[in-house]
């Protein structure tokens, strides 16, 4: 009985030291991680608007996919919007940042935070992967949300990462619909 209690006390002490250590490391690294995410977002906003300027962020509460909207202006005129969206991928939620023109067409898109499978779903981080979505999103040219809506070469490129493709494409389709309706509501 004495050895069981002694073993329990030792395990408790080990767990307590580990918990305090992890808490301390988290307290040190959390502000650095937050600052890094802010810098990555600003860099992505600049990347997606090289010829224009992104305005102040507006939080969107009534849409489950669109989280934030940034107006895009050029020479004082509104030329579109940047939307921060959340899609559902194979390994969890994915943050997607996309620029839409006034008709809802996708002008640029970037996959941000994600935990997709390396070598498969992570291919979506490559700018070339997102090219299949550019120009789509208007009423006349919908966002491809199925493999059969893609060109044969593009359809082959998503093999093995279909869930990632579906998560991105559905988020972009919702974003395009939001951009069209937001423009119509102005």
LINDA-V171438 format. One record per backbone hydrogen bond with DSSP energy under -1.0 kcal/mol. CO is the residue of the C=O (numbers start at 1). NH is the residue of the N-H. E is the energy in kcal/mol with one decimal. If there is no record, write none. Layout:
co=CO nh=NH e=E
co=CO nh=NH e=E
This chain:
co=1 nh=5 e=-2.0
co=2 nh=6 e=-2.3
co=3 nh=7 e=-2.4
co=4 nh=8 e=-2.3
co=5 nh=9 e=-2.4
co=6 nh=10 e=-2.2
co=7 nh=11 e=-2.5
co=8 nh=12 e=-2.4
co=9 nh=13 e=-2.4
co=10 nh=14 e=-2.4
co=11 nh=15 e=-2.6
co=12 nh=16 e=-2.6
co=13 nh=17 e=-2.4
co=14 nh=18 e=-2.4
co=15 nh=19 e=-2.6
co=16 nh=20 e=-2.4
co=17 nh=21 e=-2.5
co=18 nh=22 e=-2.7
co=19 nh=23 e=-2.3
co=20 nh=24 e=-2.2
co=21 nh=25 e=-2.5
co=22 nh=26 e=-2.4
co=23 nh=27 e=-2.2
co=24 nh=28 e=-1.6
co=25 nh=29 e=-2.7
co=26 nh=30 e=-2.6
co=29 nh=33 e=-2.4
co=30 nh=34 e=-2.4
co=31 nh=35 e=-2.3
co=32 nh=36 e=-2.2
co=33 nh=37 e=-2.3
co=34 nh=38 e=-2.0
co=35 nh=39 e=-2.1
co=36 nh=40 e=-2.6
co=37 nh=41 e=-2.3
co=38 nh=42 e=-2.3
co=39 nh=43 e=-2.4
co=40 nh=44 e=-2.3
co=41 nh=45 e=-2.6
co=42 nh=46 e=-2.2
co=43 nh=47 e=-2.3
co=44 nh=48 e=-2.3
co=53 nh=73 e=-2.6
co=58 nh=69 e=-2.5
co=65 nh=86 e=-1.9
co=67 nh=60 e=-2.9
co=68 nh=84 e=-2.6
co=69 nh=58 e=-2.4
co=70 nh=82 e=-3.2
co=71 nh=55 e=-3.4
co=72 nh=79 e=-2.9
co=72 nh=80 e=-1.2
co=73 nh=53 e=-2.7
co=74 nh=77 e=-1.6
co=77 nh=74 e=-2.7
co=80 nh=72 e=-2.4
co=81 nh=100 e=-3.3
co=82 nh=70 e=-2.9
co=83 nh=98 e=-2.3
co=84 nh=67 e=-3.1
co=84 nh=68 e=-1.5
co=85 nh=96 e=-2.7
co=87 nh=94 e=-3.1
co=92 nh=89 e=-3.1
co=94 nh=87 e=-2.8
co=95 nh=112 e=-3.2
co=96 nh=85 e=-3.5
co=97 nh=110 e=-2.8
co=98 nh=83 e=-3.0
co=99 nh=107 e=-3.2
co=99 nh=108 e=-1.3
co=100 nh=81 e=-2.3
co=101 nh=104 e=-1.7
co=105 nh=101 e=-2.5
co=106 nh=135 e=-3.0
co=108 nh=99 e=-3.3
co=110 nh=97 e=-2.9
co=113 nh=95 e=-2.9
co=117 nh=120 e=-1.7
co=117 nh=122 e=-2.3
co=120 nh=123 e=-1.5
co=121 nh=124 e=-1.8
co=122 nh=125 e=-2.0
co=123 nh=126 e=-1.6
co=126 nh=129 e=-1.3
co=130 nh=133 e=-1.8
co=133 nh=136 e=-1.9
co=136 nh=106 e=-3.2
co=141 nh=137 e=-3.3
co=146 nh=149 e=-1.6
co=147 nh=150 e=-1.9
co=151 nh=155 e=-2.6
co=152 nh=156 e=-2.0
co=153 nh=157 e=-1.3
co=156 nh=159 e=-1.1
co=158 nh=161 e=-2.4
co=161 nh=165 e=-2.2
co=162 nh=166 e=-2.8
co=163 nh=167 e=-2.4
co=164 nh=168 e=-2.4
co=165 nh=169 e=-3.2
co=166 nh=170 e=-2.5
co=167 nh=171 e=-1.6
co=168 nh=172 e=-2.6
co=169 nh=173 e=-2.5
co=170 nh=174 e=-2.4
co=171 nh=175 e=-2.5
co=172 nh=176 e=-2.6
co=173 nh=177 e=-2.2
co=174 nh=178 e=-2.4
co=175 nh=179 e=-2.7
co=176 nh=180 e=-2.5
co=177 nh=181 e=-2.5
co=178 nh=182 e=-2.9
co=179 nh=183 e=-1.9
co=180 nh=184 e=-2.2
co=181 nh=185 e=-1.9
